[in-house]
Every structure is written in C-alpha cells, then in structure tokens.
Amino acid sequence: MTKTIFIASAEPYSGKSVVTLGIVDMLLGKAQKIGYFKPIINTDPAEFKDVHIQTILSHFQLPLAFEDTYAFTRAEALQLLNEQSQGEMIDTIISRFKKIEENYDFTVIEGGDFTGQGTAFDFESNLLIARNLNAPVVLVISGDGKSISEIIQDGLNLFHAYQSREIQVLALVANKVHVDQANDVRKLLASQLPKGTISAVISADKALQNPTVSDIFGHLDGRLLFGSEHLSNQVDNFVTGAMQVPNFLSFLKENVLIVTPGDRGDIIISSLQANLSSSYPRVAGIVLTAGVVPEEPVMRLIEGLQNVVPIIAVNGGTFETTNKIAAVKARITPDNSKKIQLAIDTFNRCVDTGALDEKMVTYHSDAMTPHMFQYQLSKWAKKEIKNIVLPEGNDDRIILAAGRLIAQQLVKLTLLGNPTEIAASIKRLGIDLDINDINIIDPANSGHYEDYVETLYELRKSKNLTMEMARDLMTDVSYFGTMMVYKGHADGMVSGAVHTTQHTIRPALQFIKTKPGISTVSSIFFMCLEDRVSVFGDCAVNPNPTAEELAQIAISSADNSMRFGIEPRIAMLSYSSGTSGAGEDVEKVRRATELVRQQRPDLKVEGPIQYDAAVDPVVGQQKLPGSEVAGQASVLIFPDLNTGNNTYKAVQRETGALAIGPMLQGLNKPVNDLSRGCTVDDVFNTVIITAIQSQNA
C-alpha cells in the first residue's frame, strides 16, 4: 500500500506550490498525520530557510522540524554528483524519508525547483528519487508565455519521461495557462494522455502569479515608512510617477505600485487620494526613490490619514528600482494566509480531487478527525449547492467569509444590506470577489418587501400584530432573512455576528417553527479536538431543560451526529455516574436517559455519567464496566445551559479546539446563530453546516 505522492515539474516557477498546498489540504481530510519531505532544497538553511517548506509546515501546523523535511542542499547534492557519489545521495534520501514515512499516515514529497545552476540535475534527480521511493507522481507544467502546442508537447514529454522509468503518473496539471487557451489545452491533454491519467488545467491568475508589496519590499534595500498592515497587497502593475498629476492619474491601473522620487509630494498625495476615491483603481503601494523622503508637511499629512498604503523609501534611482521590481517573482509565504487559501481554493476548483483520491491508495482512519470533518463538510456542501442568506451583510467578517465561500463554490449567498456600502467594503478589504457572484438585497427596497409584509401579517395577526407593525418588522434584517427562508427564497440563514441569539432566532420560532414531533429547539457544537470530533449539546439555547426536553435534545443531537458522519454514542452528563449519586438533578438525567432508550432503542446511550467517565477509556471502564458508551462517547449532552456553555468554552480555550456552531436543531428550516465574538472561520464553517442541513430540510 503506497503512502506517498511525489509532486514534480520540469521548469522553474511552474506553480507546483499551488498543487502541493492543495494536495496536503486534501489529504488532511483523509488521514490524521501528514508528513512533508523535500529531498533537495535550494539554499543553506543557516543563511535562508526554504520559504515553501516554512509555508507548508506553518499553515497546516505539521508536527515536523524544519531540519527533518530535507536531506541535502542543492550545493551538497551537486558536490556528491561531481564526486560520483550518487548512490550515497539516494541512500541518504531514502533513509531520511523512511523516518518520516514510519511516523505518518501519508507523506507528500516535493521535487526540485529548477532555479539556479544545474537544472538538468533537478530533472534527473526528481526521476531518480521518485523511482527509488516507489512514489506515484503528479506532474506540473507551466503554460506561461507558451502556445497551446508548446504546452501540450511539454506535458507529453514530461509524462513519457516518467513513464519510461516505470514511474506511475497519477495526474498532469497544466498551470498558468492563459484563460483563452484553457479549454483547448484541457481537451487536448484529456485526449492524448493514456486513459485513467487525470489531467487538469489551472488558468493564469494574477492573484497567485503577481507579487505582493511584501515580496517586493523583501527584494529592495529600503525601509518601510507607512502601511505595514497592508504589505500583503497584491501588485498587478507598476507605474513611474515622473509627470504632471493629471497625466499621471490617467496611467493608474488596478493594484498598481507607484515608483516616484521621494520629493514628488504632488504624486504621493494624489496617489493616496486616488486610492481612497471610488472613481480610481486601488493603489497597492508607493516606492520612493533617490534616497529622499517627503518634506515635513507631507509626512505630517500622511501620518494623519487612517488608511495608508505601504510606502517604501529606497536609495536607488527610479530606473534601477523599476528594474528590480520587474524581476521580483511571487512567493506564497507563511504570513500570506490570503494567498495560501486562494491557492488551495484554486486547486480544489480546477482539479478533480475525487478522481485523484481514488488514484491514491492511502490510509483511511476510522476516526473522524477535525481535518477529515472539515474536508467532508466541503464535500457534502458541494453535492447540492444551496442559497444561504446572511442578514449582517455589512460586517467585515461576513464579507471575508463570503469571499472564501464563493471562491470554493460551496454555496450561493444572499447578503442583506446597502449594495453600495457592501461593494465599498469588498474593495477596502481587498477581497477577490465579483459583486455579481452574490445577491445583495436592501430589505426596504426589495421587490419582495410588500409580499413579505403581507405574509408576516397573515401569520401573526392572531397574535395582535398590526399591518403597521409588520411593515416595521420587515425592515429588520433578521425578520427579512427569516422570511426569505420561510418563502423558499433562501435555503437557510446564518446571523448573530452583530445581533443577539434571541434577536436571531425569535422570528424563526414565530413562523418557521419546529419540525413535527419536536417541541424543543436546541443547539449543538461540533468540537474539533486534537484527534476526534465530539458533539456538545445544548450549549446555547435552553437554560434548564426538563427530562423530556433533555431526551429530545439527545435524540436530535444523535441524529445530527449521524448526518455529519459521526457515530453517535450518547453520554447524558451529570455530576455522578451510574447509580452512585442521588438528587433532583441526577434523577432528571436518569429519567431523560430512560426516555431516550424507550423512544430510540437503536441509539447507544449512557447516563447519568460524568465527563471524565464519558471520554476517558480507563476511567469509563472503572466507573461503568461493560458500557458501550463510557470512555468513548461522541455525543455529550449537558444537563443545563450553565454547564454546557461554560464547558464548551473551557474546552475550546484550554485545548485550542475548534468549536463549530452553534447549530440549531428542531426547526422546520435551518436558521443558525453566530457568537458576536465570532471569527471569519466561524462564519465560514457555520454557513457550510447550514447548507448541509438545508439539503435534507
């Protein structure tokens, strides 16, 4: 059984880092422990650590030391080759690799970069290493600056080179292909590669290919005057500011870097003003040349601005500096999470990961690890794309999450709010999100407003709601969003980043209401611990549930556990285990446990049981020997909100666990609540869960 995959190219700057990031991300959804190995690196780590290795280790938090991820520097490997000690080199590489392979479920191996002298050595060493490690390969070629025939020929040549060495090629990826060539390249590769070989085409993308201001700053011998928080700005163009302002402004393009002498205060001020203006493209940054900084009044003016792009001062002249900037190549660095996520999203969108997964004979753990869980969530969401409404469309966290969700094509989104303000926020945040890819609705100006008002009035007039009150309520984004779900104009709703839980769920309780046979709306969190995912309920809605309500919460939680791929083993938590304790609170849990057994004899349930006995196998067998649940509970039901809310937060803070939720259960259609302290990741995950809920609603 193979536990490795080798990613190789045959030229510099092929963009294989995009493929590596995508494959590691994909594998982390399938296996608990992923290793990474790059046999030969370009530079001596004592002088400069390989940026790509650092990015992989940092972003995916792989438990590997940098020094364990490689065998030789390029200089060391070439020296061994010159000494005709190729066998020694391969033996060492195999030895270093095996140490990783033995401790990890799967290891991703990355070939040489083809930069510097000896590119023929890179080609041969990639073939040699892949063959000796018996690793199947994914090949990456670049389409940058090539004709269609050149791309196809390069791809076939590389494929046959590996095939001739009896190396199994799983896939060939043509990267950086001009968008006008993409369809032809895709068809030709599919028709000319042997049946069963996966082919993929990734179109050229400025956001991946072009450098950031940080990349450029790293190549210039200069100092940063302003804008450190915006160094991740992407640079798509650069222009020299050596003319009068009116002429200069006409040369500005989107994400432009402006190079100008430091004494050109007029160019500097007009550049900053253009960046703030909705009538001009976004400015990425400013480079001041000739060793001159702006005069004191200009510096004082800049210091008083709230949003300043990076301004870098260099000693070199304008011509020399522009040549240096033109030579800078983009890198995916550990601190650029935006570009890392874009690379992963691009890989997932362009490569048939399902087919690739089938090709890769790999280890599959029976446990549902956090990475597996999040990987599965994305897969499930994509099975049936749903439209989710986000009422708090003006919040930055909502907009940032929307950008990621749309980029990964996981859902359709409707944002409530002012379209002009949301568009301005998208530009300010620098999100690569086409405004046409999302539906933005201002409730008061919506074509559905009158219909929604009439519907709300008819639904609630028996509760003394007047038409005037209905009109007022329907301008509230929570009511408008909930009505969209009720009317089928949206499949689910996620809110609460700004509003309280009560504000979010009150409209749902009023007219979406509960499913047949369910009277209790409750919530669960998916607690992504280090080695497993547990379901915690109820930690957000019911302050002091009765035994009947507790039983219903347990059954709903177990059903949702199964829906999300987690085998339910229910622990009804209390301060005592089994028959060891007595008292009103314990009896409530004991009664709830019996109700679950009566109503759902198919479920494994234990209670009352203490938390340690529920999750620790040793303690569990000591306190409740022979129990099917003790020590291995996956669904933990808390006796009251006080216990549940504090426990989930304590586990989250003390262990670093990712808490996804709360997910509301029991409603006819999915409406989910966010915490007002939520992160972008929280919004992202909750929207995906809501979309999956709506598939079976």
N, C-alpha and C positions, 0 to 999 in steps of 0.2 A: 504493500500500500504506500503510494507516494505521499509525502508530507511536505513537499516543496514546490515552488514555482519560480522560474528564472525569468527576469524581465530584461530584455536586451535590445540594443539599437545598433546601428552601423555608422552613425554620424553624430557630430556634436549638436547640441541644442535641439534634439528631436522632440523634447517634451515628455520623455519617459517618466519624469517625476509625477506627471498627472496620472499616468497608468498605475504607478506604484502606489500612490496615495489611494486611488480608487480600489485597488485590489486589497490592500491592507484593511481598508474600511469594510469592504465586502466580507473578508474573512473573519473579522472581529464579530460579525453577526452569526458566525457558524461555529467558531471554536473559542475556547476560553483563553488560551495562551498563544499569542502570535509572536514569532521571532523574526528578526530582520538581520540580513547579512549582506554586506557589500565587500566582496573579496579584496578589491583593489581600489584605493582612494587616491585622489589627485595630489593632495598636499600633506605635508607633515603636520599632524595634529598639534604638535608643540608650537607651530607657527600659526596655523589656521585650521580650525576644525571644519570638516566637511559639513556645509550648510544643510544639504539634503538629509543626511543622517540625523542631524540635530532636529530637523523639522519632523521627521517620522517618529523619532523617539519622544519628542516633546508633545506633539499633537495627540498621538494615540496613547501616551503615557505607558509605553512599553517598558517593562522592568529589565532593561538591558543597560549595561555600562557602555559608554561610547567605545572604549578600547576593545570590547568584545564583539563589535559589529564589523570589524575588518581584519584582514590578515596582513596586507602589505600596503605601503605607499607605492605610488607609481614608480618613483625613483628606485625603490628597493626591488620591485619586481623586474624592472628593466635591467638592473645590475645582475640579478640572478640569471636572466635570459642571456646576457652578454657572457656570463661565466658558464654557459651551457648547463645550468642547474635548474632546468625547467621542471624536472621531476621533483626536486626538493620543494619548489614553489607549490606545485599541485598537492604534494603530501601535506604541507603545512596548511593549505587552504582546506583540504578535506578534514584535517584534524580539528581546526578551529570551527568549521561548520558543524561537525558531528556533536561538539559540545553544546551548540545551540539546539540542534535538532532533537537531542535526547531530552531536553527540558521543555520543549514547546510542542504544541499540537500541530503547528504548521509554521513553516519558515519561508519568508519571501526573500529571494536572492536578487540583487540588482547588479547588472553588469557595468562595465566601464563607461566613462563619459565622453571619450574621444576628444578631449581638449588637451592642448599641449603637443609635445613631440611624441612620435611613436603611435599614431592612430592604427597602423596595421597590427601593432601589438595588441591593442584593445580588441580588435576584431577576432584575432586568433585566440586570445586568452578567454574571451566570452564563450567561444565554441568549446574550448578545452575544459573549462570549468563546468559548463552545463553538462557536457558528456560524462565527466568523471563523477559528478554529483548525482548523475542519473535524474536530472531535473527536467520536466517539461517546460517549454518556454512560451512566453508571449513576446512577440516581436513588435518593435515600434519604429516606424519610418516617418520622416518629415516631408510634408508637401510644400514647405515654404519656398517660394520662388521657382517651383518646378511646373512643367507642363503635365497634363494628365498622363501621357505616355511615359514620361520620366518617373512619375510616382508609381505607376503600375510595374514598370521594369525594375525599379529599385526594390519594391516589395517582393516580387517574384524571385529576384536574385538572392535576397536575404533569406527567403523561405527555403530555397533549394540548397543554399549553403548549409543551413542547419539540418535539413532533411538528409543531405548526403553524408552527414556524420551520425546518422541514425538517432537524431535528437527529435523527440516528439514536439511538434509545434501545435499548441492549442489555439492560438489566435494571432492574427496580424492586424495591427492598428495603424492606420494612416492618420497622422496628426498634422495640425496646422495647414489643413487643406483649404484653399480658397473656397468660399461658400458657393461660387458659381460652378466649381468643379466637383463638389461633394457628391452629387447624385451619380454622375458618370463614373467617378472613382469607386463608389460603393458597388455599383452594378458590375463593373469590370473585375474587381477583386473577387466578388462572390462567384463570378462565372469562371475565373481562371485558377482559383485555388482549389485544391482537392476537396471533394465532398467531405463534410464533417469538420473542416477547418473554419473557425469563426473569423470573420472579417468585420472590421469596424472603421468608421471614418469620423474623425473629430474635426469640425470646421475651425478655421483660424478665429481666434477670439482675442481682441485687443486687451481685455481684462486679464488674460493669462499671459499673453506674449509680451505686453509692454511693461516696462519697469515702473516701480513706484518712486516717489520722491526719495524715500529711504534708500532704495538701490542706488540712485544717482548720488545722493549725499555720501554714501559709502565709497564711491569712486572719485570723489572730488576732495582735494586737500583744502577744506574750508571749515567754517564754523556756522552753527545754526543760530540765527538772531531771533526768530519768532517761529511759532507754529509747530512745536514738537508733537502736539496731539494729532496733527494731520499728515505726518510723514508717510502714512500708508496710502495717500492719494495716488491714484494711477496717472501716469503721464502718457498720453496718446500722441501729443505733438509738442514741438518747442519752436519758439519764435524769438528772434533777436529784436529787442526794443531799442532801435537806434534811429528812429524817425519821429516826426511830429505826432502828437497824440491822436488826432483824427485818423491819420493814415495807419497808425499802429493798431488802433482798435479794430479796424477792418480785417486785420490778419489773425484775430483771435479765433481759435477753434476749441472744441470741447476737450477738457482735461489738458489744457496747454501749460507748458512750463516756459516761463518768460526769462530770457537771459538779457541783462541790461547792465551798463555801468552803474556803479553804486551812487553816482552823483545825479542820476536822472530821476529826481524826485517826482517829476510830472508823470513819467512812465509808471513808477511804483504806485503812486496814489491812484492813477486811472486803472491800473491792473486790479488793485484791491476793490475799487468801486465796481468794476465790471463783474467781478466775482459775486458781489452782493446783488447785482441787478438781474432781474428775471429776463431781461432783454439780451443778455450776453451769455456766451458759454461759460462753463465752470473753469476756473483757473486752478491748476494743480499746485503751483508753487512759483517762486521767483528766485533766480540766481543772480547775485550782484557781483560784477567782475571788477578787475583792475585794482583790487585791494582797497576799495573805497566803500565806506558805509554812508548812508544818508545823513544829511545835516540834522542838527538837534531838533528843529521844529517838525521835520518829517518823522523822525524817530518818535517824538512825543505823540504825534498824531496816531501813528501805528499802535503804540502802546495802549492807547485809549480805545482801540477797537475790540469788540467782543469776539469776533470770528476772523482770525488772521491765518492765511495760508502759510506754509513753510517758506521762510526767507533765509537763503544761504548766502554768505559772503565768501568769495574766493579771491586769491591774489592774482591768478592768471588773467590774461586778456580775454576779450569776448570770443575771438576766433578760436583760440586754443581751448577754451572751456566748452564751446559748442561741439567741437570735435570729440572731446572726451565724453560728453553726454550722448552723442550719437553712437558711440561704441559700447555703451552700457547694455548688458543683457539682463533680462528679467530673471529673478530668482524667487522661489517660493520659500520664504524664510519662516522660522518658528513663530515670530511675532505677528505675522500677517495672516491672522485667522480667516479674514475675509477671502483672501486668495486661495487658502487651503480648502475652505469649504466650497469655493467655486470649482476648484479642480476636481473634488470628489463628486460634486453635483454634475459636472460635465461628463465625467467618466460614467456615472450611473445613467445619464441620459443617452449617451452615444453607444455604449457597449451593451450587448445582450448578456447581462450578468447571470441570468438564469441558465443560458446555454453554457456560459463559461463555468458556472458552478457545477453543472453536470459533467463537464470535461475533467474537472479537478477531483481526483479521488482523494478525499480528505477525511479527516477525523471529525465526527459529529458527536458532541457531548449530549447526554440525555438531560443534563441540567439546562434550565433556562437562565442563561447569564444575562447581565444587563446589555451587553453588546448584541447578543442574539435577539433579545427582546426588542431593542430599538431597530435592529435590522428588519425583524419580522413586521414591526409596525409599518414601516415604509412599504414593504411588500404588500401587506394587506390593504393599505390605503390605495395603492395603485390598481388593485383588482377592479375597483369600481369608484371612479373619481366622483367625489361629492362636493356640493357647494356649501361652504360654511360662512356664516355671517359673523363679522367682528364689529360690534357696535362702537368700540372705542378707537375708531379709525385714525384719530389724530395723535394717538400716543406713539412715541418713537419705538417702543418695544414691539408694539403691534405691527408697525410698518416694517421694521427689521425682520421680524418673523415672517411676515407676508412675502418679503423678498426671497427668503430661503425656501418657503413652501412652494412658491410659483416656480423658482429655478429648478426644483426637484420634481416638478409636475405631480405633486402629491394630491392637491385639491384645487377646486375653484374657490375663489374668495370674493366676498362682498364686504366692503368696508363702509361703515356709516360715518358721515362727517362732511365737511366742506371740501369739495373736489379741488379747489384752488389751493387750499391750505395743505391738503394731503400731497398734492403734486409738488408743492414747495418743500415739504418735509423730505420727500423722496430725493430731491436734488440736494438738499442740505446734508442729508445723511450719506450721500454718495452711493446709493443703492443702485445696482444694475437691474432695475425693474421698469418694464414698459407699462405706463399708466393704462394702456389699452388691454393689458392682461388681467386686470382686476376690475370689478364692478364697484363703483363708488356712488353711494346714494346719500343725498341730503334729505332726511325724512320729511321735513316740512314742505319740500319742493318736489317730492316724489309723485309720480303719476298714480301710485297705489295709495296715496295718503287718504283720500276720501273713502275708498273702499275699506281700508283698514279701520278707519274711524267707525264706519257703519257696522263692521263686523264686531268690533270691540263693544260697541253699544248694545248690539243684539245679544252678545254673550253675557254681558254683565248688568243689563238693565234691571234684572230681578234682584240685583244686589244694590239697587238705588244709584246706579251710575247714570248720570245725565249725558246728553249728547255733547254739551259743552265740556264736561269732564273728560269724555272720550277724546275730544279734539286735543285737549291739553296733554293727556297721557301719551297720545300717539306722536307727539314731538319728542318724547323721551326715547333715547336710543335703545334702552332695554326693552321697552314695550314694542317699539317698531321692529327690532330684530326678532323678538319672540313671535310677533305676528307673522313675520316672513316665514318662520319655521312652521307655524300653525297652518298657514295658507299653502305650504309646499313650495314657496318661492326660494327657500333655502332648506338644506337638509339638516342643519344643526347650528347651534350658536355657542360662541365662547366669549365670555365677558368677565369683568371683575378686576381688571388691571387698575381701573380708576374707581369703580363703584364697589359698594359693599356686597357681601354674599346675599343678603336679604334683598337688596335692590336688583340683583341679577336674577334670582330665582322666583321672586314674587309673581311676575307676570306668567311664568311657566306654570306655577301652582294654580293660578287663577283660571287659565283657559287651555293650556296644553294638557294638564292634569296627568294622573297616574295610569299605568297600564292596568288592564283588567286583572282582578285578583290581588293587586298590590295597593296597599293604602299608605305605605311608608316610603317617602323619598329619602334616600340616604346617599352616602358617598364612599368611595374607596380611593386610596392612593396606591400606585404601583411603586413599591420601594425597591429601587435597584441597588442592592448591596454588592459587596465585592465579588461574590461567587454565585449569587442567586437573585431572583426577583420574588418578593413577597407582596401579598395583597393585604393592606391595612384598611379596616372599616369599623365603625364610621368615625371619621376624624374631623368632620366639618359641618354636619347638619343637625343631628338630633342630640340635644343636651342630656336627656336622661330617659332612654327608651325603655318601654315595658318589656317583659319577657316575650310577648307576642311580636312586638316590633323588632326586638333583637334577633329573633328567629328569622323574621323576614329579611333583615339586613344580611344575616349569614347566608341565606339561600340566594339572594340577589348577588352577593359578593362571589359566591362559589360559581354561579352561572357565568358571571363576567370573567372570572378567573379562567374558566374553560374556554370562553370565547377568545381570550387573548393568549391561549397556548400554555397556560399554567395549570398543571393537575391540581385540583382543589383538595387539600387536606385541612379541614377547618378546626381551628383552636378557639374555643369560646373562653376568653380570658377572664380571670378573676384573681383574687389575692390568695386563693388556696387551690390545691389540685385534688381531683377525685373527691373522696368522702372525708378529707382531712379537716375541712372547715365548715362552719355554720354561720347563719346570719342572713338578714334580708337580702343583701347584695349578692351573696353567694347563691342563695336559693333562686333568685331571679335568673342567674346564668344557668343554673342546673335545669330550671323549668324551660328556658329557651333551647337548651341542648336537646331535651326530650322532644320538644316541638319540631325541631329540625329533623330528628330521626323519624318521627311519625309522618311528617309531610314529605320528606325526601329520603327514603331509605337507601337510595342509591349513593348518597354522599357520605364520605368519611368525616366524622365529626367527633370531637372530644371536648368535654367540659364538665364542670369548671376546671381550668388548667392555668397554671402560672406561666408567665412569659418564658422564663428560662427552661421550664419543662417542655414548652411547646417547640422551642427552636434548638435546644442543645441535646443531641442524641444520648449522651451519658446521663444527664440529669433526667431526661424524659423517661428512660428505661428504669431509673431508680425510683421515680415517683409513680409512674404508671406503666409497669412492665407489661409487655404484650400489646400495647396500644398501637394502632395503625397510624396514629397522628403524632403522638408525643415524640419530640425530638426532630420531627421532620414536617412540621406544619408549614403550609404555604399561604393559607388564608387566616389572618389573625383578626378576630372580632373583639373589639373593646367594649366593656360594659357601659361606658358613658363617654360623653364628648370631652370631659375634662381629662380623663385618662388617655383617650385616643389622640387628641390634638397634641398634648404635651409629649406623648411617647414618640409619635412620628417626627416631631421637631427635634427631640433629643437624639433619636437615631440618626436623623439627617445631619445634624450639626456635629455630633461626636464621631461618626464613622465616615462622613463625607458622601453618604449615599445620595443618589439622585432620586428625588420624590416626584413622580409624575402624577399630577392630579391637582385637586380632587376631581374625580369623575363621578357625576351624579348618576344614580341608578333608580329606576322605578317610574320615570316619566314616559309618556307615550312617544315623545320625540326627544333627541338628545340636546340638552342645554347644560353647559358646563361652566364652572366658576373658576376664576383665577384669584390668586392672592394679590393684594395691592403691592406687595413687595416682589412680584414675580419677575423672572428674568426672560430674556428673549427665548432661551431654550425651553422654559416652562410654557410659554405661549405656543411655540413650535410643536412640542410634544402633545399638549392638550388639544390642539386643533386636529392633529393626526388621530388621536384617540376618538375624538368626536366624529370624525369622518368614518372611522371604522364602526362605531356604534350605529351610525345612520344607515349603514349598509344592510343591517338586519332589523331596522326600526319598523 
